[in-house]
Amino acid sequence: MSTQSKHQKVNPFHQPKSAYAVAFACVVAFMGIGLVDPILKSIGEELHATASQVELLFTSYMLVTGVAMLITGFISSRIGPKATILVGLLLIIIFAFLGGISDTVGQIVGFRAGWGLGNALFISTALAAIVSVATGGAESAIILYEAALGLGMAVGPLVGGTLGSFSWRGPFFGVSVLMAIGFIAILVLLKGVPKPKQKTSIVAPFVALKHRGLLSLGITALLYNFGFFTLLAYSPFVLSLDAIHVGYVFFFWGVLLAICSVFVAPKLERKFGVAPTLYGIFILFGLDLIFMAIFTNSEATVIGLIIIAGAFLGINNTLITTAVMEVSPVERGVASSAYSFVRFVGGAIAPWLAGKLAEWYNPHIPFLVGGIIVFLAMVTLTIGKRDLNKMRA
């Protein structure tokens, strides 16, 4: 059977309940990334913090998430994927609640770090769990995972903006409640995910990164994530909108991200291939950020560019995840941990640096720097492309 006919016959959304239980928890987990977006200015105003200080909510979360990815395989291979997922969800429930009762930005930054630890345990294991229980192979599982990611990214800002219109504390409590629901769903429905036959060494992700293709794709994602989180974390500060309206802007951004990650990305991959499509997306996203730098003072233009960027980000998320899974010479869980460690560094640096660049220079510079760094992703993609082509040969 040809690759094309396989794509035509497999429906990635005909899945068992266990796959959907994990997918639901993924939605809530990825809601946590964009949930605080609409309330960043409110937190800064009420707690008397600068933009770069508030941006540390993203930095601590992403940095701990990335570093913790290095040990998730080690933990999961010993206590099992389901237990790892449940521990991760429990940590998110606890630290999201503690964030909601905080009184200083420093406290919130610290609790967001704990949230990031739970997020790492959950996210890295969730993809492997979905692949294990889903029907239709790894590609269908990745599409379901990316659909959950996109939906979470879309709904997160809307929920955050809605709850944040009452109080900046509301989104933190909201995540805690929703994650509790996800915890119960996983506990009851997720079955049939066996423990790995071999225990993963704690150094396995570092060994995996010796593979040139995996490392280069990880660095590509790091550079791309720098642009991603510049847009996500910094752009609310150049909009004169309240929390609920910022939520609406990023809701439409997330809807476009979800649609393109699930429906558009696979079609572009089949027509043009992974690498050519990624080159095109990096160019378009880089230009999007540069136009945001030029037209920062035009709120309507910035809003339009934010929403349009959702399409580029959705396509990229699906294709680069697929490429990592194909190019990796190691098991998927280890590859996911190693790759995620590298790419989350970009997400950790960008928010804080964007705030600082705006303070040092002007509001235009963060977008300009983000666009240039996204263009640099094409250089490292060229290195990874060679190994990807070898794997497909």
DOTORTOR-62274 format. One record per residue (C-alpha): residue number from 0; x, y, z. Coordinates in steps of 0.5 Angstrom, whole numbers. Layout:
N
<node pos="NUM" X="X" Y="Y" Z="Z"/>
...
This chain:
393
<node pos="0" X="0" Y="0" Z="0"/>
<node pos="1" X="3" Y="7" Z="-2"/>
<node pos="2" X="4" Y="12" Z="3"/>
<node pos="3" X="-1" Y="17" Z="0"/>
<node pos="4" X="-7" Y="11" Z="1"/>
<node pos="5" X="-5" Y="10" Z="8"/>
<node pos="6" X="-6" Y="18" Z="9"/>
<node pos="7" X="-13" Y="17" Z="6"/>
<node pos="8" X="-15" Y="11" Z="10"/>
<node pos="9" X="-13" Y="13" Z="17"/>
<node pos="10" X="-17" Y="17" Z="21"/>
<node pos="11" X="-13" Y="20" Z="27"/>
<node pos="12" X="-19" Y="22" Z="31"/>
<node pos="13" X="-22" Y="15" Z="31"/>
<node pos="14" X="-18" Y="13" Z="37"/>
<node pos="15" X="-20" Y="9" Z="44"/>
<node pos="16" X="-22" Y="13" Z="50"/>
<node pos="17" X="-15" Y="12" Z="53"/>
<node pos="18" X="-12" Y="16" Z="48"/>
<node pos="19" X="-17" Y="22" Z="49"/>
<node pos="20" X="-16" Y="22" Z="56"/>
<node pos="21" X="-9" Y="24" Z="55"/>
<node pos="22" X="-11" Y="29" Z="50"/>
<node pos="23" X="-16" Y="32" Z="54"/>
<node pos="24" X="-10" Y="33" Z="59"/>
<node pos="25" X="-6" Y="35" Z="54"/>
<node pos="26" X="-11" Y="41" Z="52"/>
<node pos="27" X="-11" Y="43" Z="59"/>
<node pos="28" X="-3" Y="43" Z="60"/>
<node pos="29" X="-2" Y="47" Z="54"/>
<node pos="30" X="-8" Y="52" Z="56"/>
<node pos="31" X="-3" Y="53" Z="62"/>
<node pos="32" X="2" Y="56" Z="57"/>
<node pos="33" X="-2" Y="62" Z="54"/>
<node pos="34" X="-7" Y="62" Z="60"/>
<node pos="35" X="-3" Y="68" Z="64"/>
<node pos="36" X="-2" Y="71" Z="57"/>
<node pos="37" X="-8" Y="76" Z="58"/>
<node pos="38" X="-6" Y="78" Z="65"/>
<node pos="39" X="1" Y="79" Z="65"/>
<node pos="40" X="0" Y="87" Z="65"/>
<node pos="41" X="-5" Y="86" Z="70"/>
<node pos="42" X="0" Y="82" Z="75"/>
<node pos="43" X="5" Y="88" Z="73"/>
<node pos="44" X="0" Y="93" Z="75"/>
<node pos="45" X="-3" Y="90" Z="81"/>
<node pos="46" X="4" Y="88" Z="84"/>
<node pos="47" X="8" Y="94" Z="82"/>
<node pos="48" X="13" Y="90" Z="77"/>
<node pos="49" X="16" Y="91" Z="70"/>
<node pos="50" X="15" Y="88" Z="64"/>
<node pos="51" X="21" Y="84" Z="64"/>
<node pos="52" X="20" Y="82" Z="72"/>
<node pos="53" X="13" Y="79" Z="70"/>
<node pos="54" X="16" Y="76" Z="64"/>
<node pos="55" X="20" Y="71" Z="68"/>
<node pos="56" X="13" Y="68" Z="69"/>
<node pos="57" X="14" Y="65" Z="62"/>
<node pos="58" X="22" Y="64" Z="63"/>
<node pos="59" X="22" Y="60" Z="70"/>
<node pos="60" X="16" Y="56" Z="67"/>
<node pos="61" X="20" Y="54" Z="61"/>
<node pos="62" X="27" Y="54" Z="64"/>
<node pos="63" X="25" Y="48" Z="69"/>
<node pos="64" X="20" Y="45" Z="64"/>
<node pos="65" X="26" Y="44" Z="59"/>
<node pos="66" X="31" Y="42" Z="64"/>
<node pos="67" X="27" Y="37" Z="68"/>
<node pos="68" X="25" Y="34" Z="61"/>
<node pos="69" X="32" Y="31" Z="62"/>
<node pos="70" X="30" Y="26" Z="67"/>
<node pos="71" X="23" Y="25" Z="65"/>
<node pos="72" X="25" Y="18" Z="61"/>
<node pos="73" X="29" Y="16" Z="67"/>
<node pos="74" X="23" Y="17" Z="72"/>
<node pos="75" X="18" Y="14" Z="67"/>
<node pos="76" X="22" Y="8" Z="65"/>
<node pos="77" X="22" Y="6" Z="73"/>
<node pos="78" X="15" Y="8" Z="75"/>
<node pos="79" X="11" Y="7" Z="69"/>
<node pos="80" X="8" Y="12" Z="64"/>
<node pos="81" X="2" Y="13" Z="67"/>
<node pos="82" X="5" Y="14" Z="74"/>
<node pos="83" X="9" Y="19" Z="71"/>
<node pos="84" X="3" Y="23" Z="68"/>
<node pos="85" X="-1" Y="23" Z="74"/>
<node pos="86" X="5" Y="26" Z="78"/>
<node pos="87" X="6" Y="31" Z="73"/>
<node pos="88" X="-1" Y="33" Z="73"/>
<node pos="89" X="-1" Y="33" Z="81"/>
<node pos="90" X="4" Y="38" Z="81"/>
<node pos="91" X="1" Y="42" Z="76"/>
<node pos="92" X="-5" Y="42" Z="81"/>
<node pos="93" X="-2" Y="44" Z="87"/>
<node pos="94" X="3" Y="50" Z="84"/>
<node pos="95" X="-2" Y="53" Z="80"/>
<node pos="96" X="-7" Y="54" Z="86"/>
<node pos="97" X="-1" Y="56" Z="90"/>
<node pos="98" X="1" Y="61" Z="84"/>
<node pos="99" X="-7" Y="64" Z="85"/>
<node pos="100" X="-6" Y="65" Z="93"/>
<node pos="101" X="1" Y="69" Z="92"/>
<node pos="102" X="2" Y="76" Z="94"/>
<node pos="103" X="9" Y="78" Z="90"/>
<node pos="104" X="11" Y="77" Z="83"/>
<node pos="105" X="17" Y="73" Z="86"/>
<node pos="106" X="13" Y="68" Z="89"/>
<node pos="107" X="9" Y="67" Z="83"/>
<node pos="108" X="15" Y="66" Z="79"/>
<node pos="109" X="17" Y="61" Z="84"/>
<node pos="110" X="11" Y="57" Z="83"/>
<node pos="111" X="11" Y="57" Z="76"/>
<node pos="112" X="17" Y="54" Z="76"/>
<node pos="113" X="14" Y="48" Z="80"/>
<node pos="114" X="9" Y="48" Z="75"/>
<node pos="115" X="14" Y="47" Z="70"/>
<node pos="116" X="17" Y="41" Z="73"/>
<node pos="117" X="10" Y="38" Z="73"/>
<node pos="118" X="9" Y="40" Z="66"/>
<node pos="119" X="15" Y="37" Z="64"/>
<node pos="120" X="13" Y="30" Z="67"/>
<node pos="121" X="7" Y="30" Z="64"/>
<node pos="122" X="8" Y="33" Z="57"/>
<node pos="123" X="14" Y="29" Z="55"/>
<node pos="124" X="11" Y="22" Z="57"/>
<node pos="125" X="4" Y="24" Z="54"/>
<node pos="126" X="6" Y="24" Z="47"/>
<node pos="127" X="9" Y="17" Z="48"/>
<node pos="128" X="3" Y="15" Z="52"/>
<node pos="129" X="-1" Y="17" Z="46"/>
<node pos="130" X="3" Y="14" Z="41"/>
<node pos="131" X="2" Y="7" Z="45"/>
<node pos="132" X="-5" Y="7" Z="45"/>
<node pos="133" X="-7" Y="11" Z="39"/>
<node pos="134" X="-9" Y="7" Z="33"/>
<node pos="135" X="-7" Y="9" Z="26"/>
<node pos="136" X="1" Y="9" Z="28"/>
<node pos="137" X="5" Y="15" Z="30"/>
<node pos="138" X="3" Y="20" Z="25"/>
<node pos="139" X="-4" Y="19" Z="27"/>
<node pos="140" X="-2" Y="20" Z="34"/>
<node pos="141" X="2" Y="26" Z="33"/>
<node pos="142" X="-4" Y="29" Z="29"/>
<node pos="143" X="-8" Y="28" Z="35"/>
<node pos="144" X="-3" Y="31" Z="40"/>
<node pos="145" X="-2" Y="37" Z="36"/>
<node pos="146" X="-9" Y="38" Z="36"/>
<node pos="147" X="-10" Y="38" Z="43"/>
<node pos="148" X="-4" Y="43" Z="43"/>
<node pos="149" X="-7" Y="47" Z="39"/>
<node pos="150" X="-14" Y="47" Z="42"/>
<node pos="151" X="-10" Y="48" Z="49"/>
<node pos="152" X="-7" Y="54" Z="46"/>
<node pos="153" X="-13" Y="57" Z="43"/>
<node pos="154" X="-17" Y="56" Z="49"/>
<node pos="155" X="-12" Y="58" Z="54"/>
<node pos="156" X="-12" Y="65" Z="53"/>
<node pos="157" X="-20" Y="66" Z="52"/>
<node pos="158" X="-20" Y="62" Z="59"/>
<node pos="159" X="-15" Y="66" Z="62"/>
<node pos="160" X="-18" Y="73" Z="59"/>
<node pos="161" X="-25" Y="71" Z="62"/>
<node pos="162" X="-23" Y="69" Z="69"/>
<node pos="163" X="-17" Y="75" Z="69"/>
<node pos="164" X="-23" Y="80" Z="68"/>
<node pos="165" X="-25" Y="78" Z="75"/>
<node pos="166" X="-18" Y="78" Z="78"/>
<node pos="167" X="-11" Y="76" Z="76"/>
<node pos="168" X="-12" Y="70" Z="81"/>
<node pos="169" X="-18" Y="67" Z="77"/>
<node pos="170" X="-14" Y="63" Z="71"/>
<node pos="171" X="-9" Y="60" Z="76"/>
<node pos="172" X="-15" Y="57" Z="80"/>
<node pos="173" X="-18" Y="55" Z="74"/>
<node pos="174" X="-12" Y="51" Z="71"/>
<node pos="175" X="-12" Y="47" Z="78"/>
<node pos="176" X="-19" Y="45" Z="77"/>
<node pos="177" X="-19" Y="43" Z="70"/>
<node pos="178" X="-12" Y="39" Z="72"/>
<node pos="179" X="-16" Y="36" Z="77"/>
<node pos="180" X="-21" Y="33" Z="72"/>
<node pos="181" X="-16" Y="31" Z="67"/>
<node pos="182" X="-12" Y="27" Z="73"/>
<node pos="183" X="-19" Y="23" Z="74"/>
<node pos="184" X="-20" Y="22" Z="67"/>
<node pos="185" X="-13" Y="19" Z="66"/>
<node pos="186" X="-13" Y="15" Z="73"/>
<node pos="187" X="-20" Y="12" Z="70"/>
<node pos="188" X="-19" Y="11" Z="63"/>
<node pos="189" X="-11" Y="11" Z="61"/>
<node pos="190" X="-10" Y="3" Z="61"/>
<node pos="191" X="-5" Y="-1" Z="57"/>
<node pos="192" X="1" Y="3" Z="57"/>
<node pos="193" X="6" Y="-2" Z="59"/>
<node pos="194" X="13" Y="0" Z="63"/>
<node pos="195" X="19" Y="0" Z="58"/>
<node pos="196" X="22" Y="-6" Z="58"/>
<node pos="197" X="29" Y="-3" Z="59"/>
<node pos="198" X="30" Y="3" Z="64"/>
<node pos="199" X="33" Y="9" Z="61"/>
<node pos="200" X="39" Y="12" Z="63"/>
<node pos="201" X="39" Y="19" Z="66"/>
<node pos="202" X="45" Y="21" Z="61"/>
<node pos="203" X="41" Y="18" Z="55"/>
<node pos="204" X="38" Y="25" Z="53"/>
<node pos="205" X="45" Y="27" Z="53"/>
<node pos="206" X="48" Y="21" Z="49"/>
<node pos="207" X="42" Y="22" Z="44"/>
<node pos="208" X="44" Y="29" Z="43"/>
<node pos="209" X="50" Y="27" Z="40"/>
<node pos="210" X="46" Y="25" Z="34"/>
<node pos="211" X="47" Y="31" Z="29"/>
<node pos="212" X="40" Y="31" Z="26"/>
<node pos="213" X="37" Y="31" Z="33"/>
<node pos="214" X="41" Y="36" Z="36"/>
<node pos="215" X="41" Y="41" Z="29"/>
<node pos="216" X="33" Y="40" Z="29"/>
<node pos="217" X="33" Y="41" Z="37"/>
<node pos="218" X="37" Y="48" Z="36"/>
<node pos="219" X="32" Y="49" Z="30"/>
<node pos="220" X="26" Y="49" Z="35"/>
<node pos="221" X="30" Y="53" Z="40"/>
<node pos="222" X="31" Y="59" Z="35"/>
<node pos="223" X="24" Y="58" Z="32"/>
<node pos="224" X="21" Y="58" Z="40"/>
<node pos="225" X="25" Y="64" Z="41"/>
<node pos="226" X="20" Y="68" Z="36"/>
<node pos="227" X="14" Y="64" Z="38"/>
<node pos="228" X="15" Y="66" Z="45"/>
<node pos="229" X="17" Y="73" Z="43"/>
<node pos="230" X="10" Y="74" Z="40"/>
<node pos="231" X="6" Y="70" Z="45"/>
<node pos="232" X="9" Y="73" Z="52"/>
<node pos="233" X="11" Y="80" Z="49"/>
<node pos="234" X="6" Y="82" Z="45"/>
<node pos="235" X="0" Y="84" Z="50"/>
<node pos="236" X="5" Y="89" Z="53"/>
<node pos="237" X="4" Y="93" Z="46"/>
<node pos="238" X="-3" Y="92" Z="46"/>
<node pos="239" X="-8" Y="97" Z="50"/>
<node pos="240" X="-13" Y="92" Z="51"/>
<node pos="241" X="-16" Y="89" Z="57"/>
<node pos="242" X="-15" Y="82" Z="59"/>
<node pos="243" X="-21" Y="79" Z="56"/>
<node pos="244" X="-20" Y="82" Z="49"/>
<node pos="245" X="-13" Y="80" Z="49"/>
<node pos="246" X="-16" Y="73" Z="51"/>
<node pos="247" X="-20" Y="74" Z="44"/>
<node pos="248" X="-14" Y="76" Z="40"/>
<node pos="249" X="-10" Y="70" Z="42"/>
<node pos="250" X="-16" Y="65" Z="42"/>
<node pos="251" X="-17" Y="67" Z="34"/>
<node pos="252" X="-9" Y="66" Z="34"/>
<node pos="253" X="-10" Y="59" Z="37"/>
<node pos="254" X="-16" Y="57" Z="33"/>
<node pos="255" X="-12" Y="58" Z="27"/>
<node pos="256" X="-6" Y="55" Z="30"/>
<node pos="257" X="-10" Y="48" Z="31"/>
<node pos="258" X="-13" Y="48" Z="24"/>
<node pos="259" X="-7" Y="49" Z="21"/>
<node pos="260" X="-3" Y="44" Z="25"/>
<node pos="261" X="-8" Y="38" Z="24"/>
<node pos="262" X="-11" Y="39" Z="17"/>
<node pos="263" X="-6" Y="44" Z="13"/>
<node pos="264" X="1" Y="41" Z="16"/>
<node pos="265" X="0" Y="34" Z="13"/>
<node pos="266" X="-2" Y="36" Z="6"/>
<node pos="267" X="4" Y="41" Z="5"/>
<node pos="268" X="8" Y="35" Z="8"/>
<node pos="269" X="5" Y="31" Z="3"/>
<node pos="270" X="6" Y="36" Z="-3"/>
<node pos="271" X="13" Y="39" Z="-2"/>
<node pos="272" X="16" Y="35" Z="4"/>
<node pos="273" X="18" Y="37" Z="11"/>
<node pos="274" X="24" Y="41" Z="10"/>
<node pos="275" X="22" Y="45" Z="4"/>
<node pos="276" X="15" Y="47" Z="8"/>
<node pos="277" X="19" Y="49" Z="14"/>
<node pos="278" X="24" Y="53" Z="10"/>
<node pos="279" X="18" Y="57" Z="7"/>
<node pos="280" X="14" Y="57" Z="14"/>
<node pos="281" X="21" Y="60" Z="18"/>
<node pos="282" X="21" Y="66" Z="12"/>
<node pos="283" X="14" Y="67" Z="13"/>
<node pos="284" X="14" Y="67" Z="21"/>
<node pos="285" X="20" Y="71" Z="21"/>
<node pos="286" X="17" Y="77" Z="16"/>
<node pos="287" X="11" Y="77" Z="21"/>
<node pos="288" X="15" Y="79" Z="27"/>
<node pos="289" X="19" Y="84" Z="23"/>
<node pos="290" X="13" Y="87" Z="20"/>
<node pos="291" X="10" Y="87" Z="28"/>
<node pos="292" X="17" Y="91" Z="29"/>
<node pos="293" X="15" Y="96" Z="24"/>
<node pos="294" X="8" Y="97" Z="25"/>
<node pos="295" X="8" Y="96" Z="33"/>
<node pos="296" X="5" Y="103" Z="34"/>
<node pos="297" X="-1" Y="100" Z="30"/>
<node pos="298" X="-5" Y="96" Z="34"/>
<node pos="299" X="-10" Y="94" Z="29"/>
<node pos="300" X="-4" Y="91" Z="25"/>
<node pos="301" X="-1" Y="88" Z="31"/>
<node pos="302" X="-7" Y="84" Z="32"/>
<node pos="303" X="-8" Y="82" Z="25"/>
<node pos="304" X="0" Y="80" Z="25"/>
<node pos="305" X="-1" Y="76" Z="31"/>
<node pos="306" X="-7" Y="72" Z="29"/>
<node pos="307" X="-4" Y="70" Z="22"/>
<node pos="308" X="2" Y="68" Z="26"/>
<node pos="309" X="-2" Y="62" Z="29"/>
<node pos="310" X="-2" Y="59" Z="22"/>
<node pos="311" X="5" Y="59" Z="21"/>
<node pos="312" X="6" Y="56" Z="28"/>
<node pos="313" X="1" Y="51" Z="27"/>
<node pos="314" X="4" Y="48" Z="21"/>
<node pos="315" X="11" Y="48" Z="24"/>
<node pos="316" X="9" Y="45" Z="31"/>
<node pos="317" X="7" Y="39" Z="27"/>
<node pos="318" X="12" Y="38" Z="22"/>
<node pos="319" X="18" Y="39" Z="26"/>
<node pos="320" X="15" Y="34" Z="31"/>
<node pos="321" X="14" Y="29" Z="26"/>
<node pos="322" X="22" Y="31" Z="23"/>
<node pos="323" X="25" Y="29" Z="30"/>
<node pos="324" X="21" Y="23" Z="31"/>
<node pos="325" X="23" Y="21" Z="24"/>
<node pos="326" X="31" Y="23" Z="25"/>
<node pos="327" X="32" Y="20" Z="32"/>
<node pos="328" X="36" Y="14" Z="32"/>
<node pos="329" X="33" Y="13" Z="39"/>
<node pos="330" X="27" Y="11" Z="42"/>
<node pos="331" X="21" Y="16" Z="42"/>
<node pos="332" X="21" Y="18" Z="49"/>
<node pos="333" X="29" Y="19" Z="50"/>
<node pos="334" X="28" Y="23" Z="43"/>
<node pos="335" X="22" Y="27" Z="46"/>
<node pos="336" X="26" Y="29" Z="52"/>
<node pos="337" X="33" Y="31" Z="49"/>
<node pos="338" X="29" Y="35" Z="44"/>
<node pos="339" X="25" Y="38" Z="48"/>
<node pos="340" X="30" Y="40" Z="53"/>
<node pos="341" X="34" Y="44" Z="47"/>
<node pos="342" X="28" Y="47" Z="45"/>
<node pos="343" X="25" Y="50" Z="51"/>
<node pos="344" X="31" Y="54" Z="52"/>
<node pos="345" X="29" Y="59" Z="47"/>
<node pos="346" X="22" Y="59" Z="50"/>
<node pos="347" X="25" Y="61" Z="57"/>
<node pos="348" X="30" Y="66" Z="54"/>
<node pos="349" X="26" Y="70" Z="49"/>
<node pos="350" X="20" Y="73" Z="54"/>
<node pos="351" X="25" Y="76" Z="59"/>
<node pos="352" X="30" Y="78" Z="54"/>
<node pos="353" X="24" Y="81" Z="50"/>
<node pos="354" X="22" Y="85" Z="56"/>
<node pos="355" X="29" Y="88" Z="57"/>
<node pos="356" X="30" Y="90" Z="50"/>
<node pos="357" X="24" Y="94" Z="50"/>
<node pos="358" X="26" Y="97" Z="57"/>
<node pos="359" X="33" Y="98" Z="54"/>
<node pos="360" X="31" Y="101" Z="47"/>
<node pos="361" X="24" Y="101" Z="45"/>
<node pos="362" X="18" Y="97" Z="44"/>
<node pos="363" X="20" Y="95" Z="36"/>
<node pos="364" X="26" Y="92" Z="38"/>
<node pos="365" X="24" Y="85" Z="41"/>
<node pos="366" X="20" Y="83" Z="35"/>
<node pos="367" X="26" Y="85" Z="30"/>
<node pos="368" X="31" Y="81" Z="34"/>
<node pos="369" X="25" Y="75" Z="34"/>
<node pos="370" X="25" Y="75" Z="27"/>
<node pos="371" X="32" Y="75" Z="26"/>
<node pos="372" X="33" Y="69" Z="30"/>
<node pos="373" X="27" Y="66" Z="27"/>
<node pos="374" X="31" Y="67" Z="20"/>
<node pos="375" X="37" Y="63" Z="23"/>
<node pos="376" X="33" Y="57" Z="24"/>
<node pos="377" X="34" Y="56" Z="17"/>
<node pos="378" X="41" Y="55" Z="18"/>
<node pos="379" X="41" Y="49" Z="23"/>
<node pos="380" X="35" Y="46" Z="19"/>
<node pos="381" X="40" Y="45" Z="13"/>
<node pos="382" X="44" Y="41" Z="17"/>
<node pos="383" X="38" Y="37" Z="20"/>
<node pos="384" X="35" Y="36" Z="13"/>
<node pos="385" X="41" Y="32" Z="11"/>
<node pos="386" X="40" Y="26" Z="16"/>
<node pos="387" X="32" Y="27" Z="15"/>
<node pos="388" X="33" Y="25" Z="8"/>
<node pos="389" X="38" Y="19" Z="10"/>
<node pos="390" X="33" Y="16" Z="14"/>
<node pos="391" X="27" Y="17" Z="9"/>
<node pos="392" X="32" Y="14" Z="4"/>
